[in-house]
Structure formats: C-alpha cells, structure tokens
Amino acid sequence: MAARPGGTRHATLKDVAERAGVHAGTASRALNPATQGLVSEATVRAVREAAKALDYRPNSMARGLKTNKTFMVGVIVPDLSNPLFPPIVRGAEEVLSRAGYTTIIADTDNDREREGESIAALRARQVDGLLVASASRDDEAVRTAVEQGVPLVLVNRRTESANVPTVTSDDRSGIEKALEHLVRLGHTAIGHLPGPAHLSTGLERARAFRHHMSELGGTLAPELTVECSTYSVDAGAVAARTLLDQAEPTAILAGNDQIAVGVLDVLRERGLRCPEDVSVVGYNDMTFMDKLSPPLTTVRVPHAAMGAEAAQLLLRWLAEGPPAANVLTLPVELVVRGSTARPRAGG
C-alpha cells in the first residue's frame, strides 16, 4: 500500500484486486458504473466488498490526468431553502458519488443573472457536466451552455430554449388526480393558484388544470384562477386574498405546497375553516406537510428519484456521448390527508 502521512498507507487498486482475487483491470471495471456491465454481478460485489474493507478511495487526480476529466459535476438549484430541492440534490449526489464524482452546488436565489454567473463559474472550475434545476422556459444561460457543447441535464423544470435531456414529474397526471379527488367529493367551484408561467411547472400545471376541469365538468370562470408571482408562502397568501375577494371557491388547488401554506394562513386570517369551509390541495408533498393543521392533501413527487435519474443521464452522456434529447417523466401520486372534505351544505 502507498504511504499516508503519519505512517498509515493508502489502499491501491492493486490491493483491492488482490483481496477480491481478480485482475486489477477487472477491479477497475467493477468499480466504474460505466463499465460494471462488462463483469459479473458476483465480481462487482466481491470487488466492492474488498474496496470497503480496505477503505479504498480512487485517486481522482490520477484518473483525471488519464481521462482529461475533473470528476466534478455542478448542480444548480433556484432556492435551497425550498424544501423540494434538497431531495433532488441528495438523489443526484448519491449516484454521482458512487461513480467517483464530487458535486458542487450553486444556488441562484431565483435570479436569472445569477444563474448565468453560476454556470460560468462552474465551467471555469472545469466541471465535467451540469445538472440544472433552475431553468426557466426561456433560459438564455442554458441555451448558451448547450450551444457550446456543455454536457447538461435539466431536472424538475423544462426549457423551450434548448433541446436537452430533461427529467420531470408527470404534472398533467398530478393535477388530474387532485381534481378527480375534489370532484368526487362534490366540489365544482375549484380555485387554482398556479406558479409563475415563465416556469414550465407553472405553465404545465395551469394548462392541465384547465383541461381536466373542462373534462370533469367543473367551473372554469377566470376569477377562479390567480397566478402566483413565485413559489412561496407569501406569494400564495397574496394570490389567495385576491381569489377570495373575487370568488367563493369551495376548494383551492395550489401550485405547490408553499403556496398552499399561504392559502391556509389566509383562511385562518379570514375566519374560514379548512376543510369545513374550503378544502385545500398542495403539490410536491414536501417535508412536514403531514404535520400541518390540518395535514395537507397533496401530490407526491419523487424528487430524490428525479435527481438520481438526471445524474444517471449525465453519467451516460459523459461515458458514451450526448444522449437523445428526450424528456423522462416520472409518475406521481395523490396523498389524501385532512385538508380536503365534502363541501359544506349549500356551498
């Protein structure tokens, strides 16, 4: 083993191979996700166990010199204080870490200029690729990066600016499930507070709401829809006040859980009870939504799985070249809790 400072020694790939009883080249293939398929599952398992027992750590600098890679990936998020993004990052980081990559996270604070600066800064650090969760529908920074050949995968949000691999959740299905639940309970006057239309999630969910409301026979009066300026509690409260000033919904479908929390605040502010007076449905099933009073009915999105799938797509790109620029859509599910009930008599 190579010497460590203080007299201990680093395990080498040769040490791992000897412990597992295989050739060093086989051990290398077994530890690389891009080449694991070339060896048997039993061999991969044996090599991994040997590497764990020896506390083996690949020398990323040496690998980089051989492959002209830094083994670093940039992950760009719009707001790490938003509870939906940490699971995306964790899902991606778990996959990337297993493949020997270090993750560098940049938070744009929902600022387009800052997003462009973040992409430029990460590229200056010579990251091998980017996972971008901050994209807007018209995203110049993403378009420029793609045009310049940067390996890049979008997650959670789409852009119309560039043809690029994307991993999202099934927003149409999620809105349909939420509306079917409310209509089965007897609601027809259903308000909608979609997220901002410059984001794909806001636009897609608003379109799905109109489509499925029409199919289900609900009321599509314009005063029952108020767009939120951001995905936030404050923006949800502002939109909820506008909605309740101009209409009398018996249920409100929020663009995300934070907007829904803003709705619950305004209902309490106005002396209205949830769900007795107004039912509320969120979207995402973020942490602690089951601890609200009442617990929030919401659409559960597999955020960690989205991050993991996006990371797999990026790794495939780095190993095999650009993939087809398609959209991978993951299924969602409705989680029914205490914030929805039948409308009050005469409501």
C-alpha positions in Angstrom: 0.0 0.0 0.0 1.1 3.6 -0.7 2.2 5.5 2.5 -0.1 8.0 4.1 1.1 10.9 6.3 1.6 9.6 9.8 2.8 6.1 8.7 -0.5 4.5 7.6 -0.9 3.5 4.0 -3.5 4.1 1.2 -5.1 1.1 -0.3 -4.4 0.9 -4.0 -6.5 -0.6 -6.8 -3.9 -3.5 -6.9 -4.6 -4.2 -3.2 -8.4 -4.3 -3.9 -7.9 -6.6 -6.8 -5.7 -9.0 -4.8 -8.2 -9.1 -1.9 -11.0 -9.8 -4.3 -9.0 -12.4 -6.3 -9.3 -10.6 -9.6 -7.0 -8.8 -12.1 -6.5 -5.0 -11.5 -8.2 -4.3 -14.8 -11.3 -6.3 -13.7 -11.4 -4.5 -10.4 -11.2 -1.1 -12.2 -14.2 -2.1 -14.4 -16.2 -3.4 -11.5 -15.8 -0.1 -9.6 -16.7 2.1 -12.6 -20.5 2.4 -13.1 -19.9 3.0 -16.8 -18.2 -0.4 -17.2 -19.7 -2.6 -14.5 -21.9 -4.3 -17.1 -18.7 -5.9 -18.5 -18.2 -8.1 -15.4 -20.4 -10.4 -13.5 -22.6 -9.2 -10.6 -20.7 -11.6 -8.3 -17.4 -10.0 -9.2 -18.7 -6.5 -8.8 -20.0 -7.4 -5.3 -16.6 -9.0 -4.4 -14.6 -6.0 -5.6 -16.9 -3.5 -3.8 -16.6 -5.5 -0.5 -12.9 -5.6 -0.9 -12.8 -1.8 -1.5 -14.9 -1.2 1.5 -12.9 -3.4 3.7 -9.6 -1.7 2.7 -11.2 1.8 2.8 -10.1 2.3 -0.9 -10.6 5.7 -2.4 -10.0 6.2 -6.1 -7.3 8.8 -6.9 -9.4 11.3 -8.8 -6.4 13.4 -9.8 -4.7 10.5 -11.4 -7.9 9.4 -13.1 -8.4 13.0 -14.3 -4.9 13.0 -15.9 -5.7 9.8 -17.7 -9.2 10.7 -18.9 -9.0 14.5 -19.1 -11.8 14.8 -16.6 -12.0 16.6 -13.3 -14.7 14.2 -11.9 -16.7 17.2 -10.7 -20.3 18.0 -11.6 -22.1 21.3 -10.9 -25.7 21.2 -9.6 -27.6 24.4 -10.0 -30.8 25.0 -7.9 -33.0 28.0 -7.7 -33.5 28.0 -3.9 -32.0 25.6 -1.4 -34.4 26.9 1.2 -37.2 25.5 -0.8 -37.7 22.0 0.7 -38.2 20.3 -2.6 -34.7 20.9 -3.9 -32.5 19.2 -1.2 -34.0 15.8 -2.1 -33.2 16.4 -5.7 -29.6 17.3 -4.8 -29.3 14.2 -2.5 -30.6 11.9 -5.1 -28.2 13.2 -7.7 -25.3 13.3 -5.3 -25.7 9.7 -4.2 -25.5 8.5 -7.8 -22.6 10.8 -8.7 -20.6 9.9 -5.5 -20.9 6.2 -6.3 -19.4 7.0 -9.7 -16.5 8.8 -8.1 -17.7 12.4 -8.8 -17.7 15.3 -6.5 -20.7 17.6 -6.5 -20.5 21.4 -6.4 -23.8 23.1 -5.6 -24.8 26.6 -6.7 -27.9 28.4 -5.5 -29.2 31.1 -7.9 -31.8 32.6 -5.5 -34.3 32.5 -8.4 -32.2 35.2 -10.2 -31.6 34.6 -14.0 -28.4 36.7 -14.0 -27.1 34.8 -11.1 -27.9 31.5 -12.8 -25.7 32.6 -15.8 -22.9 33.6 -13.4 -23.2 30.3 -11.7 -22.9 28.3 -14.9 -19.9 30.5 -15.9 -18.2 30.0 -12.5 -18.7 26.2 -12.6 -17.4 26.0 -16.1 -14.3 28.0 -15.0 -13.7 25.2 -12.4 -13.8 22.8 -15.4 -16.7 20.7 -14.1 -17.4 17.7 -16.4 -21.1 18.5 -16.7 -24.1 20.3 -15.2 -27.4 19.3 -13.6 -29.7 22.3 -13.8 -32.9 22.6 -11.7 -33.3 26.3 -12.1 -34.2 26.6 -15.8 -36.9 28.9 -17.0 -38.9 28.3 -20.2 -36.8 30.9 -22.0 -33.4 30.3 -20.5 -30.5 32.1 -22.3 -27.8 30.7 -20.0 -28.9 27.1 -20.6 -29.2 27.7 -24.3 -25.7 29.2 -24.5 -24.2 26.3 -22.5 -25.9 23.7 -24.7 -24.7 25.5 -27.9 -21.2 25.4 -26.5 -21.3 21.7 -26.0 -21.5 21.5 -22.3 -22.9 18.2 -21.0 -26.1 19.3 -19.3 -29.3 17.7 -18.0 -32.3 19.6 -16.7 -34.2 18.3 -13.7 -37.7 19.3 -12.4 -38.2 22.1 -15.0 -38.1 22.2 -18.7 -36.9 24.9 -21.1 -38.1 25.8 -24.5 -34.7 27.5 -25.3 -32.7 24.3 -26.0 -33.1 20.7 -26.9 -31.6 19.0 -23.9 -32.3 15.8 -21.8 -34.8 16.5 -19.0 -36.2 14.6 -16.0 -39.5 15.9 -14.7 -42.6 14.6 -12.9 -45.9 14.0 -14.6 -47.7 17.3 -13.9 -50.7 16.5 -16.1 -51.4 13.3 -14.2 -50.8 15.0 -10.8 -53.3 17.8 -11.5 -55.8 15.3 -12.9 -55.5 13.1 -9.7 -56.1 16.2 -7.5 -59.1 17.4 -9.4 -60.7 14.0 -9.6 -60.4 13.7 -5.9 -62.1 17.1 -5.3 -64.8 16.5 -7.9 -65.6 13.1 -6.3 -66.0 14.9 -3.0 -68.6 17.2 -4.7 -66.6 20.3 -5.5 -67.3 22.3 -8.7 -66.2 25.8 -7.8 -62.4 25.0 -7.5 -59.9 27.8 -7.4 -56.4 27.4 -8.8 -53.3 29.3 -7.7 -50.7 28.2 -10.3 -47.0 29.0 -10.1 -45.4 31.6 -12.4 -46.0 31.0 -16.1 -42.3 31.7 -17.0 -41.5 28.3 -15.4 -42.5 25.1 -17.1 -44.1 23.7 -13.9 -46.4 26.7 -13.5 -47.4 26.7 -17.2 -47.9 22.9 -17.4 -50.0 22.7 -14.2 -52.2 25.6 -15.2 -52.8 24.0 -18.6 -53.6 20.7 -17.0 -56.0 22.4 -14.6 -58.0 24.0 -17.4 -58.0 20.8 -19.5 -59.1 18.4 -16.7 -61.6 20.9 -15.2 -63.3 21.1 -18.6 -63.3 17.3 -18.9 -64.7 16.8 -15.3 -67.4 19.4 -15.7 -66.1 21.9 -13.1 -66.4 25.7 -13.3 -63.8 27.4 -15.4 -64.6 31.0 -14.5 -61.5 33.3 -15.0 -61.9 34.7 -11.5 -61.2 31.3 -10.0 -57.6 31.3 -11.2 -54.9 33.7 -9.8 -51.3 33.2 -10.9 -48.7 33.4 -8.1 -45.5 35.5 -8.7 -43.3 32.9 -7.1 -43.5 29.5 -5.5 -43.6 30.9 -1.9 -45.8 31.2 1.1 -46.0 35.0 0.7 -47.0 34.8 -2.9 -49.6 32.1 -2.1 -51.1 34.4 0.5 -51.3 37.4 -1.8 -52.9 35.2 -4.5 -55.3 33.7 -2.0 -56.6 37.1 -0.8 -57.2 38.1 -4.5 -59.0 34.9 -5.2 -61.2 35.1 -2.1 -62.0 38.8 -2.8 -63.4 38.0 -6.3 -64.8 34.4 -5.9 -66.2 31.9 -3.5 -64.4 28.6 -4.1 -65.2 25.6 -2.0 -61.8 24.1 -2.8 -58.4 25.5 -3.8 -55.7 23.6 -5.7 -52.3 25.3 -5.1 -49.4 25.3 -7.5 -47.2 23.8 -4.8 -47.1 23.1 -1.0 -45.6 26.5 -0.1 -48.4 28.3 -1.9 -50.9 26.0 -0.1 -49.4 27.1 3.3 -50.0 30.7 2.3 -53.6 29.7 1.5 -54.1 28.1 4.9 -52.7 31.3 6.6 -55.3 33.5 4.7 -58.2 31.1 5.5 -57.3 31.5 9.2 -56.9 35.2 8.8 -60.5 35.4 7.4 -62.1 33.1 9.9 -62.6 30.3 7.4 -62.0 26.7 8.3 -60.2 24.1 6.3 -61.6 21.7 5.2 -65.1 22.6 6.5 -65.4 25.9 4.5 -62.6 25.5 1.9 -60.7 22.4 1.0 -57.0 22.8 0.1 -54.7 20.7 -2.1 -50.9 21.2 -2.4 -48.4 19.9 -4.8 -45.0 18.1 -4.1 -45.5 16.6 -0.6 -42.6 18.5 0.9 -41.3 17.7 4.4 -43.7 18.3 7.3 -46.8 18.7 5.1 -48.3 15.9 7.2 -47.6 17.9 10.4 -49.7 20.9 9.4 -53.1 21.6 10.9 -54.9 20.2 9.1 -52.4 17.8 7.4 -52.2 18.7 3.8 -53.6 16.7 0.9 -51.0 17.0 -1.8 -49.5 15.4 -4.9 -46.3 13.5 -4.0 -43.5 14.0 -6.5 -40.4 11.6 -6.4 -37.8 14.3 -6.1 -34.9 12.1 -5.0 -35.6 9.8 -7.9 -35.7 12.7 -10.3 -32.2 13.8 -9.1 -30.9 10.2 -9.4 -32.3 9.7 -12.9 -30.8 13.1 -14.0 -27.4 12.1 -12.6 -27.6 8.7 -14.5 -28.4 10.5 -17.7 -25.4 12.8 -17.2 -23.1 10.0 -16.4 -24.2 8.2 -19.5 -23.5 11.3 -21.5 -20.0 11.6 -20.1 -19.3 8.0 -20.8 -20.9 7.4 -24.1 -21.5 10.9 -25.7 -24.7 13.0 -26.0 -27.9 11.1 -25.5 -31.2 11.7 -27.3 -32.6 15.0 -26.0 -35.8 13.4 -24.7 -37.9 14.0 -21.6 -38.1 11.4 -18.9 -41.3 11.8 -16.9 -41.7 10.1 -13.5 -45.1 9.1 -12.0 -46.7 11.0 -9.1 -49.3 10.0 -6.6 -52.0 11.8 -4.6 -51.7 11.7 -0.8 -55.1 12.3 0.8 -55.0 13.9 4.3 -57.2 16.1 6.4 -57.3 19.3 4.3 -60.0 18.1 1.9 -63.6 17.1 2.6 -67.0 17.4 1.0 -68.2 21.0 0.5 -70.5 22.4 3.2 -74.2 22.1 2.5 -75.2 24.9 0.1 -71.6 25.6 -0.7 
